[in-house]
Amino acid sequence: MNGTQGLFVTGTDTGVGKTVITGALVAALRAEGGNVGVWKPVQTGGLAGEGTTDAELLLKYTGMDSDAEDIASFTFEAPLAPMLAAKQTGLNITLQDILSAGESILHRYDSVFIEGAGGVAVPITKDALTTDLIAELQTPVLIVARSGLGTINHTLLTMEYLERRGISILGFILNDGLSGELCLDPSLETNGRIIEHYSGIPCLGHFPELTGEIDSKRLIHAVQATINLSPVRDALTIQKMEEYR
């Protein structure tokens, strides 16, 4: 398929904060007037209607007026890798099924942020990993990583895996998440710089821990205060220019 206009947001692991970062970036760009949407190709670990699925959180974080079923193509209750969660329900989805399910939303907006499930080597179908989906979409990747000890190894390995597939990496964001123990972690001050040094890939910012009720206004403020959006805007602009060549 032709290159998708947007970015694919992946993580170094599950639970690193892809959903909140994706929602925050989309909310910030929409606040600037951008016609930006969001797509969750496959989600696991819950059912729509509970208010806790990634798609429902994305709608809350972005302030978008849509239905969770509209932005999440496939939802499975079991907290497993998509391939296993689908198999448990007796459904055998293919990579083409996922791509076809996302066509309408990909054409609805000027740019779409696509949030993956877990990391880059997660099995999403019997024959495909997350990297296979990214390769088909032909979109640059933004990596979300934990900010604390251990993130250098996880992030560099994720980058190397993507680069071996010839996938372009726009940058990475370190996320403090919800761990109150980070204040005791001396590696926080240097992790971003070390990853940049060894990978040559820029750190776009260090997203802070957010406690209490999280809404689009708080997320927009956090992005404006901590994230360098210029590379993201530039990437989306370049994609749009190439589309009209």
N, C-alpha and C positions, 0 to 999 in steps of 0.2 A: 504494500500500500504506500501511497505518497506520505512524505514526512508530516507528522502531526504538528500542528501549531500549538506549542506549549512546552511544559516541562514534566518529566517523570520524577516524582519524589520517592526515593527509596531510603532504606535505613540500614545500619550496620547490624541490626538485630530486630526482633520484635519488641515492642514496648519502649522504643527510644524516643517517641514523640512525633512520629511522622504526621499524625492527624492534626495535632495542634499547630505544628509548623505549617503544614499545607493550608489549613484554615486561616492562619494568621497572614500568610503571604497573599492569598487570594483576597481576603478582606481588605488588606492595605492597597492592593492594586485596584480593586473595585472602588475604593474610596477616592482614588485618583481619577476615576471615570473610565477605567478600563473595562472592556466587555470580556471578563474573564470568568470561566466556569470551572467546575471540579468534577472529576470522575473517579469512582472507586470500582475498578473492574470486578474484583472478587473480595468479599469480606467474610470472615468466619468469627465464631465465638459469640453469636447472638442472633436474634431475629428482630426485624424492623417492628417498631411499635413499643419496644422496651425503653427507647430513648438513649440507649448506650452504645448502639452500633456506630462504627466509624462514619457511615453516611449521615446518620442523624446528628452526630457531633459536628461534622463538616458543615451541615446546613446551619447549625447554631452558631458556629464560629464565624462563618462567612456572611451570615445575614441574608443568604439567598432564599428566595421564595420558590421552593420546589419541594417535591416529595422525595423521601429517602429512596424509594424504589426506582426513582427516575435517575439517580446518580450512582446507584450501586447495581451493577448488572446482575451479579450473582451473590446471594447471601446464604450462608450455611451456619447452622446453630453450633455445631461441634467446634471447640477451640483447637483446631488442627490446621495443618497446612492445607491450602485450598484443594489440592488433588485428593487428599485423604478425606477431607470433610465432604466433598462432593461424592466420593465413592461410598461413603457411609449412608448417603441418602439414595443410592442406586443410580445417581446421575453421572454420566460420563461426558463432561464438557470438553471441548477442544479449543485450541488456540483460536481457530477461526470463529467459533461460537462467541468467544469473548470479544474479538475484534468487531464482529458484526453487531453485537449488542451495544457497542460504544459508538457506532457511526453517527447516530442522531445527535448525541450530545457533543461529539467532536466537531460537528458542523454548525452547532447552535451558537457558538461563541467565537470571538476572534482568537482566543487562546484558552487552553484547558490545562489545568494542573491535574496530573494523574497520580493518585496515591497507590503505591503497591501494597502487597501483603507481606509483612516481614522483610527479609533481606533479599539480596539479588539472586541467590541460588535456591530460593524456595520453590518447590514443585507446585505449579498452578494447574497443570493438567497431567495426564498420563505420560505425555511426550514433551512437555515444555516446562522450563523454569521461568522465573521472572525476567531474566535476561533475554529470553526468546521473545517475550512480549515487547520489551523495550526495543529490541532490534527491529521488530516488525513495525512499531510505531515510528521509529527513526527520530526520536526526540531526545534532546540532551537530558542529562540526569543531575538532580540535586540530591546530595546525600545528607541525611540527618543522622547525627551521631551523639552518643552520650558525651558529656563534657569531662567526666572524671577519669580516674585511673583505669587503664585498659583500653581506652578509646583509640590510642595510637595504632595498636596492633589491628584492631577490628576495622578501623577506617582505611588503613593502608591496604589491607587484604581485600576489602570491598572495591577499592579503586583499581587494584591490579586485576581483579576478576573482570570488571567492566572494560578496562582497557584491552584486555586480551580478546574481548569480543568486538573491539573497534567502536565502542560506545563512548560518545563525548560526555565528559563530566564538566558541568558548569562551575561547581564549587561544593562546599560542604558547610553545614551549620552545626555548631555544637549546642546541645540542649541540656539545660540543667535539670529538666524534668521535675519530679516531685520528691527528690531525695534531700532531706534536711541535713544529711551527713556531708554534703559537698563542702561545707565551710571548713571541714577538717582535712580536705584533700589538697595538698600542696601542688599537685600536678596541673590544677586548673589554669594556672598562669602561663604555662608553657605548652600545653598539649596542642593548641591550634597552630602555633608557630612551628612546632616540630613536624606536624603533619604536612604543613605547607612546604617546609624545607625538603622533606624526603619525597614528596609527590609532585611538587610544582603546581598544585591545584589550590586555588585561593579559599581561605575561610571567609565566608560572607558575614559571619557574626556569631555571637554567643548569646543564645536566647535564654532569658532569665527564668527562674522558677516562679510559677504563678500559683498561688493558693486561693482558696475560696471560689466564688462564682466566676466563671470565665465566659466573657461574651466578646462580640466582635470589637467593641470599642476598646476594651483592655488589650486585645490582641493587636489591633492597629497601632496603639500607642507603643506597645512593646517592640513591634517591628520598626517603627520609626526611630525608636531610641537605640536599638541594638543591631539591626541588620542593614547591610549595604545592599540596597535594592537596585542599584545602578546596573550591575551585570545582568540581573534578571530582566529589567526593562530593555536593556540593549539586546539580549538574546531574543526576546519576543518581537522586538522591532525588526531585527535582521530577518527573522523567519517570515514576517509579514512582507518585507521587501522582496524576498526570494520567491514568495508565492506569486507575486505579480510580474515577475520577470518573463 
